[in-house]
């Protein structure tokens, strides 16, 4: 399995790190002590906490970010001494798992290109452990993203047609 870095200090970061480790990925984290102890299906193989974003990202083939504030994310990625973008493997994928505005996504896509990374906005939807990952629609991006995202949560595609379900199927009644 590939090495992945998970950056973030929220509950989703902890869940993401634990689920990836349970799926056999080599997981390094930054942002929360709990992520380092999130556990794994194989004892001793859980996520490893790092004191800096660069330490977590060193040599990783995938950088997964769970940081909702764009200014905070920008800072932990670009800090001259401890920023993750200076440490992640060239050619790696950056999967932004947090909600992001279109303008922010364009900025982050350009930032990724300047570091020879591929950026993909793949937000997680849900809470309390019930998550869905919004995966990329493009087939070339799916080849890399789907196995990683699938280890975290069921994957749905942006642009997937919505199917109308009759209210009677979900327990309600039509009037």
N, C-alpha and C positions, 0 to 999 in steps of 0.2 A: 504494500500500500504506500501511497505517497504521503509526504510530510505536509501537514497543513497548520497554519497559524490562525487562531481565533482571538480577535481583539474586541474587548468590550467588558463592561462591568455590570451588565444587567442580567436578569434571569434567563433571557434567551441565549446569551453568550455561554452561560453555564450549561444549559440544555444542549446547545449545539456541540460544545466541546465533549460532553459526556456521550452523546449519541455517535459522534464520529469515532471516538476512541472505542466504543463498544462494537463498531463496525470494522475495527482493525486498522484505522488510520493512525499514523503517528501524529499526535496532537500536542502543539505547544500553545500556551495561552498567555495573555497579558490582560490585566485589568481587574482580576478578582481572585482572591485566595481560594474561594469555593470552586472555581473552575479547575484549579489544580487538583482538587480532591473530588471532582465530579464522578469519578468512578468509571469502571469499564467492565465489560463482560469477562475480561481476562485480568485477574489481579496483577498489580504491578505494571500494567500497561495503560493506565489512565492518562489523562491530560497532564502535562507538566507546566506549572506556572513559571513565568519569567519576570524579572524585575523591570524590563523595558520592552517596548513594542519591537525594537530591533532584535532583541534576544529571542522573542517568540517567532519572528519572521525569518530568522537566519536560515537561508537555504530552502525555505518552504516553496512548494510548487503551487500552493493555493493559499491566498490570504483572504480570510473571511472576516468581515467587519460587522459588528453589532453595536454601532455607536450612532445614536440618532441625531445628535447635534453636529451639524456640518463643520462648525468652527473647531470643536473638540476633535473630530475625526481628522480634519486637515492638520491640526497640530501634532497628533500622535503619529501621523504618517510621514510628516516632513521635518520634524525636529532634526537639526544638524547632527546631534550626537546620538540620539536614541530612536530616531524615526524608522518606522517599519519599511518604507519604500526603499531605503538605502541598503536593506539587508535581504529582502526577498529575492529569490532566484530570478535571474533574467528569463523572460518568457513565461513567467508564472501567470496565473489567473487571479484577479481580485474580484471576489464576489461580495458585493455590498448587500447585506441582509437586512438593513434598516430602511425605513421609508425615506424617500428622497425626492425632492422637486426636480423637474426636468432640467432647469438651469444648473442645479447642483450636479446632476448626473453628467451633463456635458462637461462641466469643469473637472469632475473626477475622471471622466474618460480621457480628457487631455492630459491630466496629471499621470494617469497610468501609462499612456503612450510615451510620455517623456521619460519613463523608467522602464521601457520595453516590457510592459505588462498588458494583459488583456482585461479590460474592465467589463463587468456584467452586473447590472442591478437586478438582484434576485431576492426581493423582500420576503420576509417571513410574515405570515398573517396568523393571528391567534394569540392565545394567552393560556396560562396555567397548564402548559405542557401540550395542549392541543394546537398543533401548528400545521400550516400549509406553506410550501415554498412556491413562489411564483417563478417558474423556470423560463428560460429563454425560448423564443419561438424558432430561432434560426437553427437549422440542423447542425451546422458546424460548431455552434456553442453548446448544443445539447450533448454532444459526445463527451465533453469534459465535465460539464456542469451536472448532468443528470445523476451520475453515480454519487457525487459528493452531496448534492441536495437530497437525493433519495435516501441517504443514510440519516438525514436529519428529520425529514418529514415527507409526506406525500407531495408530489410535484404536480402543480397545475400550470397551464401555459397562459401567458398574457394573450389576450385576443381569442381565448377559447369561447365558442358560442355558449350563451346561457340557455339552458333548457328550462322551459316553464313547467313546473310540477304542479298538477292540480292540487288545490288545497286539501281535498279529501284524502290524498295520499299521505300528507304530513299531519293528519289528525284534526284538521279544521273542517269547517263546513262553508260552502258557498251560499251566499244569500242572493 
